[in-house]
Amino acid sequence: MQRAPVFLYTPHPTFPVTRSRHLDDALRRLEAAEAQFLENDFLAPMPRGGRAQVRIAGVVCALRVEPADFRGWGVFRPRSHAEARLVRPATLAERQSYLDLFARVRLILCRRHGETWLALPAHQGDRRVHVRGAVPVRLVEEGQPFEVVEARFDGVQCWYEGPDMRRDPAAAAYLREALRAFTDPQRLDRPGLTAEERAAYAFSLQAEGDRAEGRLRQALAHAGGQLVGYVERDDCLRVEFEVDGRRQVSVLAREDLSVQVAGICLSGRDAQFDLQSLVGVVREAQGEYVVRVGRDNQGMAEADYWRVHPPEPGP
């Protein structure tokens, strides 16, 4: 049997059907729409591991698709009202036809979370779609933090359309560099930054500081050091960092970044330092004879160090 052309089945919230004298007619229309749906391929966006959502006579259905690892825009053939299989990837024209059904919204990409980006509105005054707080943007093909993009809101999700070519990419590059240096939001100094871009930067900076890597980068950046890498353990972090070109490995408490093993001889007073103050000590020791501690620092064994210098309590 020859199949009809691709239909754009679009996800929308489900509205309840109230019982009335027209209920039988509504049920017959739904049955006819379901039968027609099974005879047609449909176009839909598909996040990895998600489900394709279609609207049939106002009712939203979620279909499990094969292959399960497909991600992107596809044309699917329904097997039932619960399953479908991929026929082929959608063309750019088909994808654009789908996106054109919905309102455009401009967003600032902030943080990537798996395959989804969290974004903030690029224009708070946009009355077409009112966005509050960070929203997920699906199927972002290429994106960088603080890039302004255009997306389409279907009533449930924001789907990536493309970069906003009207915005100067140098502004996003400046904010990324500021984030790497953990620059205070009040010290951002670039003409033309919008209030929304400043808000996106503050949001990203706070989120970065909440993560272990962000906390380490922030502490090191404030003291003039640079993070090389770290390994998480049950209650501590083994941190490799660089100070004035010299690499150092220290063990820190996960909770407050206090020093457990500095990696240089501090006469057992390691716990009296945190990472930020330790950077200053390491810098002062450059060029002078200093006993290094730990195999990572090519120094004396930790057990020997603690035997010679029993640990003193922290502040």
Summary of the structure (lengths in Angstrom):
residues: 315
radius of gyration: 27.9
end to end distance: 80.8
largest distance: 93.3
contacts: 898
relative contact order: 0.07
helix: 29%
strand: 33%
